Amino acid sequence: MGSCAVRGFGVAAILSGSLFSAGCAGPVSRLPTASPTAIATEQYRQQLAAVRAYYRDLGRIDNVAFRIRTANTRFCKDKVAAQIGIFAGTVRSLPRKYQSVAGQALNLRWSTPRVIAVADGSPTARAGLKPGDDVLKLNGEPVPKTGTARWIEKSVKEDGTVPMTLTARRDGKVSTLTLYPVMGCSIPIELKAAPIPNAFSTGDKIVILSGILRVTYTDADLAIIIGHELAHANLGHRRKQEENALLGEIGGAVIDGGLLLGGIYTGGTFAKHFEKAGARAYSIEFEREAD
């Protein structure tokens, strides 16, 4: 694209540049003005869409993960727990950043927990529970208004695979359902809203960035990602990387110390570089093993 700027020095150049620039053609379009009310309305609409998209993605992850968790229990060793395949909550039980729009976006209430998602083939799905149903009691105990999902998970984990009752309400009709929990891998999966298509394991949990859901077009695609990261966690790859990094750092520190005795100060250069090299050791092999 050409420029109307004039390069040069002195008053003559500046004046000629000003006159020349004054004759340059400029844009004629003007952005439309919007009232504060219109802007606020659009912002609210975007927030609704963002919250719905986030929990739709979370429901998809939980749906796929439930099948993987329960099918691979034997590989998770001691990281297993009873599960029923439900995600429920109130407005106040969700992260604070979602609370202002969660009621309308997800049709939630402040005082009564409501089902947000049910995993296909799970004990709650087989019992007939559906998104939008109110969850009143679990084994006779009122389901709390805050920390709802964690409380349900903890209650199911404590009772194991013993059959349990769930009191629910749909269209004003209250019914008591019998659930039969199943064992599955208990490594938590966290969804983070981010455009980057990535997923990783910290050893204690699996983190999925929402951008990866835009490129996993089928549940089979998503299952490969979740299964891969679950394998990393079960095989202890993060722990092994940390151990290799520590060994590398120690080896580098020995070199730094030896050079220091000889009067050469390295500032810990070898420790830093060997730590990075240790962390990268067997990284390709770890990825292949997880696959």
BELSUL-V755932 format. One record per pair of residues at least 24 apart in sequence whose ideal C-beta (glycine too) atoms are under 6 Angstrom apart, sorted by sequence separation. I is the first residue (numbers start at 1). J is the second residue. D is the distance in Angstrom with one decimal. If there is no record, write none. Layout:
((I	J	D) (I	J	D))
//
This chain:
((89	113	5.9) (62	87	6.0) (88	113	4.9) (139	164	5.0) (156	181	5.5) (139	165	5.8) (199	225	5.2) (248	274	3.9) (249	275	3.8) (88	115	4.8) (248	275	4.9) (88	116	6.0) (138	166	5.6) (201	229	4.6) (87	116	5.0) (248	277	5.3) (87	117	4.4) (113	143	4.8) (137	167	4.0) (199	229	5.4) (245	275	5.0) (248	278	2.5) (136	167	4.5) (201	232	4.0) (247	278	5.5) (86	118	5.7) (201	233	4.6) (135	168	5.7) (245	278	4.4) (85	119	3.4) (111	145	5.8) (244	278	4.1) (245	279	4.0) (113	148	4.7) (133	168	4.8) (134	169	4.1) (203	238	3.6) (203	239	5.7) (85	122	2.3) (133	170	4.9) (244	281	4.7) (86	124	4.4) (241	279	5.3) (84	123	4.4) (85	124	5.3) (84	124	5.1) (187	233	5.1) (51	98	5.3) (88	135	4.8) (237	286	4.5) (51	101	5.5) (127	177	4.2) (127	179	5.5) (48	101	5.4) (52	105	5.1) (66	119	3.7) (93	146	5.3) (47	101	4.7) (51	105	4.1) (92	146	5.5) (62	117	5.8) (90	145	5.0) (93	148	4.2) (63	119	5.0) (66	122	5.6) (123	179	4.5) (48	105	4.7) (62	119	5.6) (63	120	5.6) (123	180	5.3) (59	117	3.6) (123	181	5.7) (232	290	4.9) (89	148	4.3) (231	290	4.1) (88	148	5.7) (89	149	5.6) (87	149	5.9) (228	290	5.1) (84	156	5.5) (82	156	5.1) (82	157	5.9) (81	157	4.4) (82	160	4.9) (82	161	5.3) (84	179	5.3) (84	181	5.2) (82	181	4.0) (82	183	5.9) (83	184	4.7) (80	183	5.4) (80	185	6.0) (81	186	3.8) (80	186	5.6) (79	186	5.3) (79	187	5.4) (76	185	3.9) (73	183	5.2) (73	184	5.8) (70	182	5.5) (70	184	4.1) (69	184	3.5) (69	185	4.2) (65	189	5.6) (61	191	5.9) (58	191	5.0) (54	193	5.7) (57	210	5.5) (64	219	5.1) (57	213	5.1) (64	222	5.0) (68	226	5.5) (76	234	5.7) (64	223	5.2) (68	227	5.5) (75	234	5.3) (65	226	5.4))
//
